[in-house]
Amino acid sequence: MTQLIAPPLKLALFGAGNIGARHLSLAAAAADCLVTAVADPADAARTLAHAHGARFYRDADALLETEATIDGAIVATPNDQHLAVGLACIRRGVPVLMEKPITDTLSAGEELVTAAKERSVPLAVGHHRRFDPAIEAAREILAGGGIGKLLAIECLWAMRKHGTYYDAPWRRQRPSGGPALINLIHDVDLLRYLCGSVIRLNAEGGAIARDHEVEDTLAVSLRFASGAVGTILVSDAAPSPWGWELGTGENPEIPPTGRNCYRFMGSEGALALPRLEHWRHSEDGPANWHHPIHMRTIAAGTRAALEHQLKHFCGVVRGEHSPRVSGEDGLRTLRTVLAIQDSLTGGGPITLEQ
């Protein structure tokens, strides 16, 4: 019997900037989907859309009113537009892959999640690093006691963004700008995924290097529900070799260094990411600081997180599975990051509900 091959899903892309362009290229190379329409006010987006054989619109409503056969939507607009575009798609019954953060404010995120739930429309949030094979391997090691009881976590992200990055006003203003909401939210999501809920935090820092409304450098102390503690150090004004993009090479615009940026310390060993370096004393002998500790590097597979996320979203659209990162989960990550911002602007230590 000849097996029928499902036709490619027709996707709409809202926002054709840096990450939107990457989504567009990945969809063009995929067998199970294609982007048939793009909405973005920029002239450069028109050229990009036509180069990929997609129809072009300057605003989201015009696209949705004209394109009657859209199967799913990828929303990669500036953060402050996520709610409006997401609601417009959901009200038409179109499943959404929303780039992180889910929205720029908690009330907006709650409104979007409620709308998707009331209409039974799938809402996935683009925390794509959960699709990195090293993260799945690390999750198994940590959950399986590979380093014993988790005690402490260290996270470091530092690099200097180019000056023209801030030509877009929203990147240097509240509520959408700043490395906490633009960059650190990825790391917070991974720490939540790997280590569980954050129940208390305290942040220090601010606009130390630049005269912007938003922070450029911050340090955060964390307490997890498990009892583990952690620290995060972030700066988008400091050149360094440490950060997830630098360590993995996942962003083609950032030359990789291959350095670790996460360290997990347990009662029986340690784990460093993204290189997946697993440290332990010999199992058949004493295990303390007087004895050698040994490292093995764990192979995890090819890094293609955005590609894997897109394939997963196609499965969500077809009803094959639920989103790996749901709207509710994206909202919990946003709540943690906004608590960091509140603490940073004078709120002091903040306790979060689980």
C-alpha positions as CSV (number, residue, x, y, z in Angstrom):
1,M,0.0,0.0,0.0
2,T,1.3,3.4,-1.0
3,Q,1.8,5.7,2.1
4,L,0.3,9.1,1.6
5,I,2.7,12.0,2.3
6,A,1.1,15.0,4.0
7,P,1.5,18.2,2.1
8,P,3.8,20.8,3.7
9,L,2.2,23.0,6.3
10,K,1.6,26.6,5.3
11,L,3.2,29.0,7.9
12,A,3.0,32.7,8.2
13,L,6.0,34.6,9.7
14,F,5.4,37.9,11.6
15,G,8.7,39.8,11.9
16,A,11.6,39.2,9.6
17,G,14.5,40.6,11.6
18,N,17.5,38.5,12.7
19,I,15.6,35.6,14.3
20,G,12.7,35.8,11.9
21,A,15.1,35.5,8.9
22,R,16.6,32.4,10.5
23,H,13.1,30.8,10.9
24,L,12.4,31.7,7.2
25,S,15.6,30.0,6.0
26,L,15.0,26.9,8.1
27,A,11.4,26.6,6.8
28,A,12.7,26.9,3.3
29,A,15.0,23.9,3.9
30,A,12.3,21.8,5.7
31,A,10.2,19.1,4.0
32,D,7.2,19.4,6.2
33,C,6.5,23.2,6.1
34,L,7.0,26.4,4.2
35,V,6.5,30.0,4.9
36,T,4.0,31.3,2.4
37,A,3.5,34.8,3.8
38,V,5.6,37.4,5.7
39,A,4.4,40.5,7.6
40,D,6.9,43.2,8.5
41,P,6.9,46.9,7.9
42,A,10.6,47.0,6.7
43,D,11.4,47.2,3.0
44,A,14.2,44.7,3.6
45,A,11.6,42.2,4.7
46,R,9.9,42.5,1.3
47,T,13.1,41.5,-0.4
48,L,13.7,38.6,2.0
49,A,10.1,37.4,1.6
50,H,10.2,37.5,-2.2
51,A,13.6,35.7,-2.2
52,H,11.9,32.8,-0.4
53,G,8.8,32.8,-2.6
54,A,6.6,34.2,0.1
55,R,3.9,36.9,-0.2
56,F,4.7,40.1,1.7
57,Y,2.5,42.3,3.9
58,R,3.4,45.4,5.9
59,D,1.1,44.5,8.9
60,A,-0.2,41.4,10.6
61,D,-3.9,42.1,10.1
62,A,-3.5,42.5,6.4
63,L,-1.8,39.1,6.2
64,L,-4.4,37.4,8.3
65,E,-7.3,38.9,6.5
66,T,-5.9,37.9,3.1
67,E,-4.3,34.5,3.8
68,A,-7.2,32.1,4.5
69,T,-5.3,28.9,4.5
70,I,-2.5,29.5,7.0
71,D,-1.9,26.4,9.2
72,G,0.4,28.0,11.7
73,A,2.2,31.2,12.7
74,I,5.7,32.1,13.8
75,V,5.8,35.4,15.7
76,A,9.2,37.0,15.8
77,T,8.2,40.7,16.1
78,P,9.6,43.1,18.8
79,N,8.5,42.0,22.3
80,D,5.9,44.7,22.7
81,Q,4.0,43.4,19.7
82,H,3.7,39.8,20.8
83,L,0.4,40.2,22.5
84,A,-1.4,41.9,19.6
85,V,-0.1,39.6,16.9
86,G,-0.6,36.5,19.0
87,L,-4.2,37.4,19.8
88,A,-4.9,38.1,16.2
89,C,-3.7,34.6,15.2
90,I,-5.4,32.8,18.1
91,R,-8.8,34.5,17.4
92,R,-8.6,33.0,13.9
93,G,-7.7,29.6,15.3
94,V,-4.1,29.7,14.0
95,P,-1.5,27.8,16.2
96,V,1.3,30.0,17.3
97,L,5.0,29.6,17.9
98,M,5.8,32.8,19.9
99,E,9.4,33.8,20.1
100,K,10.6,34.4,23.6
101,P,9.7,36.1,25.8
102,I,6.0,35.2,25.5
103,T,5.2,38.9,26.0
104,D,6.9,41.8,27.6
105,T,4.6,42.1,30.6
106,L,3.0,39.6,32.9
107,S,-0.5,40.9,32.3
108,A,-0.1,40.6,28.5
109,G,1.3,37.1,28.9
110,E,-1.7,36.0,31.1
111,E,-4.1,37.5,28.5
112,L,-2.5,35.6,25.7
113,V,-2.4,32.3,27.6
114,T,-6.0,32.7,28.6
115,A,-7.1,33.4,25.0
116,A,-5.3,30.3,23.7
117,K,-6.8,28.1,26.4
118,E,-10.3,29.4,25.9
119,R,-10.2,28.8,22.1
120,S,-8.2,25.5,22.4
121,V,-5.5,26.9,20.1
122,P,-2.0,25.6,20.6
123,L,0.5,28.2,21.9
124,A,4.2,27.3,21.9
125,V,7.0,29.6,23.2
126,G,10.3,29.7,21.4
127,H,12.7,28.8,24.2
128,H,14.5,26.8,21.5
129,R,17.5,25.8,23.6
130,R,15.4,23.1,25.3
131,F,15.8,21.3,21.9
132,D,19.6,21.2,22.2
133,P,20.8,17.6,22.6
134,A,23.2,18.7,25.4
135,I,20.3,20.0,27.4
136,E,18.4,16.7,27.2
137,A,21.6,14.8,28.2
138,A,22.2,17.1,31.1
139,R,18.6,16.8,32.3
140,E,19.0,13.0,32.3
141,I,22.3,13.2,34.2
142,L,20.9,15.6,36.8
143,A,17.6,13.8,37.3
144,G,19.4,10.4,37.4
145,G,21.8,11.4,40.2
146,G,24.8,11.6,38.0
147,I,26.3,14.3,40.3
148,G,24.4,13.3,43.4
149,K,22.2,15.9,45.1
150,L,22.3,19.2,43.3
151,L,23.8,21.8,45.5
152,A,24.8,24.8,43.5
153,I,24.6,26.3,40.0
154,E,26.7,28.9,38.2
155,C,25.6,30.7,35.0
156,L,27.7,33.2,33.0
157,W,26.7,35.2,29.9
158,A,28.8,38.2,28.8
159,M,29.5,39.8,25.4
160,R,29.6,43.3,24.0
161,K,26.8,44.1,21.6
162,H,27.6,46.4,18.6
163,G,26.5,50.0,18.8
164,T,23.9,49.8,16.0
165,Y,22.1,47.0,17.9
166,Y,20.5,49.8,20.0
167,D,19.3,51.8,17.0
168,A,16.0,50.1,17.7
169,P,14.6,52.2,20.6
170,W,12.7,49.3,22.2
171,R,16.0,47.5,23.0
172,R,17.2,50.3,25.3
173,Q,13.8,51.1,26.9
174,R,11.4,49.5,29.3
175,P,9.4,47.3,29.3
176,S,10.9,45.3,26.4
177,G,14.6,46.1,26.4
178,G,17.7,45.0,28.4
179,P,19.7,41.8,28.5
180,A,17.5,40.3,31.3
181,L,14.5,40.1,29.1
182,I,16.3,39.7,25.7
183,N,19.1,37.3,26.6
184,L,19.0,36.1,30.2
185,I,15.5,34.8,29.8
186,H,17.0,31.9,27.7
187,D,19.3,31.0,30.6
188,V,16.5,31.3,33.2
189,D,14.3,29.0,31.2
190,L,17.1,26.4,31.0
191,L,17.8,26.6,34.7
192,R,14.1,26.1,35.4
193,Y,14.0,23.2,33.0
194,L,17.1,21.5,34.5
195,C,16.9,22.5,38.1
196,G,13.3,23.2,39.0
197,S,11.4,26.3,40.2
198,V,13.2,29.4,41.5
199,I,11.6,30.4,44.8
200,R,13.7,33.4,45.9
201,L,16.1,35.8,44.1
202,N,18.0,39.0,44.6
203,A,19.6,41.1,41.8
204,E,22.2,43.9,41.7
205,G,23.4,45.9,38.8
206,G,22.0,48.4,36.3
207,A,23.1,50.8,33.5
208,I,26.8,50.6,34.5
209,A,28.4,50.9,31.0
210,R,25.8,52.8,29.0
211,D,23.4,55.7,29.6
212,H,20.3,53.6,28.8
213,E,17.0,53.2,30.6
214,V,17.6,49.5,30.8
215,E,20.4,47.6,32.6
216,D,23.5,46.4,30.8
217,T,25.2,44.4,33.7
218,L,23.6,42.4,36.6
219,A,24.3,39.7,39.1
220,V,21.6,37.5,40.5
221,S,21.5,35.1,43.4
222,L,18.9,32.3,43.3
223,R,17.3,29.8,45.6
224,F,15.6,26.8,44.0
225,A,12.7,24.8,45.4
226,S,15.0,21.8,45.7
227,G,17.2,23.8,48.2
228,A,20.0,24.3,45.7
229,V,21.4,27.8,45.3
230,G,22.8,29.6,42.2
231,T,24.3,32.7,40.8
232,I,23.9,34.4,37.4
233,L,26.3,37.0,36.0
234,V,25.2,38.9,32.8
235,S,26.6,41.8,30.8
236,D,25.9,42.8,27.2
237,A,28.7,45.5,27.4
238,A,31.6,43.2,28.4
239,P,33.6,41.3,25.8
240,S,34.2,37.7,27.0
241,P,34.4,34.0,25.7
242,W,31.5,32.9,28.0
243,G,27.9,32.5,27.0
244,W,25.6,29.9,25.5
245,E,25.9,31.3,21.9
246,L,29.7,31.5,22.3
247,G,30.0,28.0,23.7
248,T,27.8,26.3,21.2
249,G,28.1,28.4,18.0
250,E,24.2,28.2,17.6
251,N,24.0,31.8,16.4
252,P,25.9,32.2,13.1
253,E,26.5,35.9,13.8
254,I,28.5,35.2,16.9
255,P,31.9,33.5,16.4
256,P,32.1,30.5,18.8
257,T,34.7,30.0,21.5
258,G,33.7,26.5,22.7
259,R,33.8,27.5,26.4
260,N,31.5,26.3,29.1
261,C,29.1,28.9,30.7
262,Y,27.1,26.7,33.1
263,R,28.4,24.7,36.0
264,F,26.3,22.4,38.2
265,M,27.8,21.2,41.4
266,G,26.4,18.2,43.4
267,S,27.3,16.0,46.3
268,E,28.9,13.4,44.1
269,G,30.3,15.4,41.2
270,A,29.9,18.3,38.8
271,L,28.7,19.0,35.2
272,A,29.7,21.8,32.9
273,L,27.8,22.9,29.8
274,P,27.6,23.2,26.9
275,R,30.6,20.9,26.5
276,L,28.9,18.3,28.7
277,E,32.0,17.7,30.9
278,H,31.1,15.3,33.7
279,W,33.5,15.4,36.7
280,R,33.6,12.7,39.5
281,H,36.0,11.1,41.9
282,S,36.7,7.4,41.3
283,E,33.7,5.4,42.4
284,D,35.7,2.6,44.0
285,G,37.7,4.8,46.3
286,P,37.6,7.8,48.6
287,A,35.9,10.9,47.1
288,N,37.1,14.1,48.7
289,W,39.5,16.9,48.0
290,H,42.5,14.8,48.8
291,H,41.9,12.6,45.8
292,P,42.0,13.1,42.0
293,I,38.8,14.1,40.3
294,H,38.3,12.9,36.7
295,M,36.5,14.3,33.7
296,R,34.7,12.6,30.8
297,T,33.1,14.4,27.9
298,I,29.7,13.1,27.0
299,A,28.7,13.0,23.3
300,A,25.2,14.4,22.8
301,G,24.6,14.8,19.0
302,T,24.3,17.5,16.4
303,R,23.3,21.0,17.6
304,A,20.3,22.2,15.6
305,A,18.0,23.5,18.2
306,L,16.0,26.0,16.0
307,E,15.6,23.3,13.4
308,H,14.4,20.8,15.9
309,Q,12.0,23.3,17.4
310,L,10.5,24.0,14.0
311,K,9.9,20.3,13.3
312,H,8.4,20.0,16.8
313,F,6.0,22.9,16.1
314,C,4.9,21.3,12.9
315,G,3.9,18.3,15.0
316,V,2.0,20.6,17.3
317,V,0.1,22.1,14.4
318,R,-0.8,18.6,13.1
319,G,-2.0,17.6,16.6
320,E,0.7,14.9,17.1
321,H,1.8,16.3,20.5
322,S,1.6,19.2,22.8
323,P,4.1,22.1,22.8
324,R,7.3,21.2,24.7
325,V,7.3,24.8,26.0
326,S,3.7,25.7,26.6
327,G,2.3,29.2,27.0
328,E,1.9,28.5,30.8
329,D,5.6,27.4,31.0
330,G,6.8,30.4,29.0
331,L,4.8,32.6,31.4
332,R,6.5,31.1,34.4
333,T,9.9,31.8,32.9
334,L,8.7,35.4,32.2
335,R,7.5,35.8,35.8
336,T,11.0,34.8,37.1
337,V,12.8,37.3,34.8
338,L,10.4,40.1,35.6
339,A,11.1,39.4,39.3
340,I,14.8,39.8,38.5
341,Q,14.0,43.2,37.0
342,D,11.9,44.2,40.0
343,S,14.7,43.3,42.3
344,L,17.2,45.1,40.2
345,T,15.2,48.3,40.3
346,G,15.0,48.4,44.1
347,G,12.8,45.6,45.1
348,G,15.4,43.8,47.1
349,P,15.1,40.0,47.7
350,I,11.9,38.6,46.0
351,T,10.0,35.4,46.9
352,L,8.2,33.7,44.0
353,E,5.2,31.4,44.2
354,Q,5.9,27.9,42.7
